[in-house]
Amino acid sequence: MLTIFIATFAIFLLVVFGMSLGVLIKRKTLQGSCGGISALGMEKVCDCPEPCDARKKRMARAAQRQNRIL
């Protein structure tokens, strides 16, 4: 049983190493899938009517940066 676990773990390590090596060689950033939540018609992950305080701060900073650019 332990040999199956070790073999499976080694295979997973090889796959993760191969994927990371591919990312390093291509010099591309990791990207999300096409569509995602917006494909479901949702604008955000939670269905809360009002965003949390941390999100409000991020939105305010983004709006300030946008205003400086314009």
Short mmCIF file of the C-alpha atoms (twelve columns), coordinates in Angstrom:
data_MODEL
# 
_entry.id   MODEL 
# 
loop_
_atom_site.group_PDB 
_atom_site.id 
_atom_site.type_symbol 
_atom_site.label_atom_id 
_atom_site.label_alt_id 
_atom_site.label_comp_id 
_atom_site.label_asym_id 
_atom_site.label_seq_id 
_atom_site.Cartn_x 
_atom_site.Cartn_y 
_atom_site.Cartn_z 
_atom_site.pdbx_PDB_model_num 
ATOM 1  C CA . MET A 1  0.000   0.000  0.000   1 
ATOM 2  C CA . LEU A 2  2.842   2.366  0.837   1 
ATOM 3  C CA . THR A 3  4.554   1.710  -2.499  1 
ATOM 4  C CA . ILE A 4  1.382   2.747  -4.375  1 
ATOM 5  C CA . PHE A 5  1.235   5.953  -2.338  1 
ATOM 6  C CA . ILE A 6  4.891   6.757  -2.992  1 
ATOM 7  C CA . ALA A 7  4.553   5.970  -6.715  1 
ATOM 8  C CA . THR A 8  1.440   8.159  -7.006  1 
ATOM 9  C CA . PHE A 9  3.128   10.990 -5.116  1 
ATOM 10 C CA . ALA A 10 6.182   10.758 -7.384  1 
ATOM 11 C CA . ILE A 11 3.995   10.898 -10.495 1 
ATOM 12 C CA . PHE A 12 2.203   13.983 -9.192  1 
ATOM 13 C CA . LEU A 13 5.539   15.631 -8.433  1 
ATOM 14 C CA . LEU A 14 6.744   14.918 -11.963 1 
ATOM 15 C CA . VAL A 15 3.578   16.380 -13.471 1 
ATOM 16 C CA . VAL A 16 3.783   19.531 -11.338 1 
ATOM 17 C CA . PHE A 17 7.480   19.899 -12.151 1 
ATOM 18 C CA . GLY A 18 6.767   19.490 -15.867 1 
ATOM 19 C CA . MET A 19 4.006   22.090 -15.786 1 
ATOM 20 C CA . SER A 20 6.164   24.583 -13.885 1 
ATOM 21 C CA . LEU A 21 9.041   23.991 -16.262 1 
ATOM 22 C CA . GLY A 22 6.754   24.719 -19.207 1 
ATOM 23 C CA . VAL A 23 5.632   27.986 -17.619 1 
ATOM 24 C CA . LEU A 24 9.224   29.021 -16.916 1 
ATOM 25 C CA . ILE A 25 10.400  28.235 -20.433 1 
ATOM 26 C CA . LYS A 26 7.549   30.026 -22.182 1 
ATOM 27 C CA . ARG A 27 7.806   33.064 -19.846 1 
ATOM 28 C CA . LYS A 28 4.030   33.444 -19.839 1 
ATOM 29 C CA . THR A 29 1.932   34.241 -16.801 1 
ATOM 30 C CA . LEU A 30 -0.696  31.805 -15.642 1 
ATOM 31 C CA . GLN A 31 -4.168  32.685 -16.860 1 
ATOM 32 C CA . GLY A 32 -7.649  31.705 -15.881 1 
ATOM 33 C CA . SER A 33 -10.042 29.794 -18.045 1 
ATOM 34 C CA . CYS A 34 -12.124 31.426 -20.749 1 
ATOM 35 C CA . GLY A 35 -15.444 32.561 -19.400 1 
ATOM 36 C CA . GLY A 36 -15.380 31.560 -15.766 1 
ATOM 37 C CA . ILE A 37 -18.001 33.196 -13.580 1 
ATOM 38 C CA . SER A 38 -18.934 35.794 -16.164 1 
ATOM 39 C CA . ALA A 39 -20.046 32.978 -18.482 1 
ATOM 40 C CA . LEU A 40 -22.660 32.091 -15.862 1 
ATOM 41 C CA . GLY A 41 -24.024 35.631 -15.872 1 
ATOM 42 C CA . MET A 42 -22.533 36.502 -12.472 1 
ATOM 43 C CA . GLU A 43 -20.443 39.607 -11.922 1 
ATOM 44 C CA . LYS A 44 -18.801 38.436 -8.708  1 
ATOM 45 C CA . VAL A 45 -18.193 35.230 -6.797  1 
ATOM 46 C CA . CYS A 46 -20.632 35.835 -3.971  1 
ATOM 47 C CA . ASP A 47 -24.208 36.938 -4.363  1 
ATOM 48 C CA . CYS A 48 -23.926 39.502 -1.575  1 
ATOM 49 C CA . PRO A 49 -25.894 42.679 -2.262  1 
ATOM 50 C CA . GLU A 50 -23.013 44.794 -0.950  1 
ATOM 51 C CA . PRO A 51 -19.260 44.067 -1.187  1 
ATOM 52 C CA . CYS A 52 -17.123 43.640 1.935   1 
ATOM 53 C CA . ASP A 53 -14.988 46.466 3.340   1 
ATOM 54 C CA . ALA A 54 -11.741 45.179 1.810   1 
ATOM 55 C CA . ARG A 55 -13.369 45.052 -1.635  1 
ATOM 56 C CA . LYS A 56 -14.748 48.579 -1.202  1 
ATOM 57 C CA . LYS A 57 -11.226 49.834 -0.420  1 
ATOM 58 C CA . ARG A 58 -9.797  48.097 -3.508  1 
ATOM 59 C CA . MET A 59 -12.561 49.556 -5.667  1 
ATOM 60 C CA . ALA A 60 -11.917 53.050 -4.260  1 
ATOM 61 C CA . ARG A 61 -8.170  52.773 -4.959  1 
ATOM 62 C CA . ALA A 62 -8.851  51.559 -8.486  1 
ATOM 63 C CA . ALA A 63 -11.234 54.470 -9.079  1 
ATOM 64 C CA . GLN A 64 -8.613  56.933 -7.809  1 
ATOM 65 C CA . ARG A 65 -5.987  55.480 -10.129 1 
ATOM 66 C CA . GLN A 66 -8.423  55.637 -13.024 1 
ATOM 67 C CA . ASN A 67 -9.189  59.299 -12.268 1 
ATOM 68 C CA . ARG A 68 -5.472  60.153 -12.179 1 
ATOM 69 C CA . ILE A 69 -4.975  58.589 -15.597 1 
ATOM 70 C CA . LEU A 70 -7.832  60.549 -17.139 1 
# 
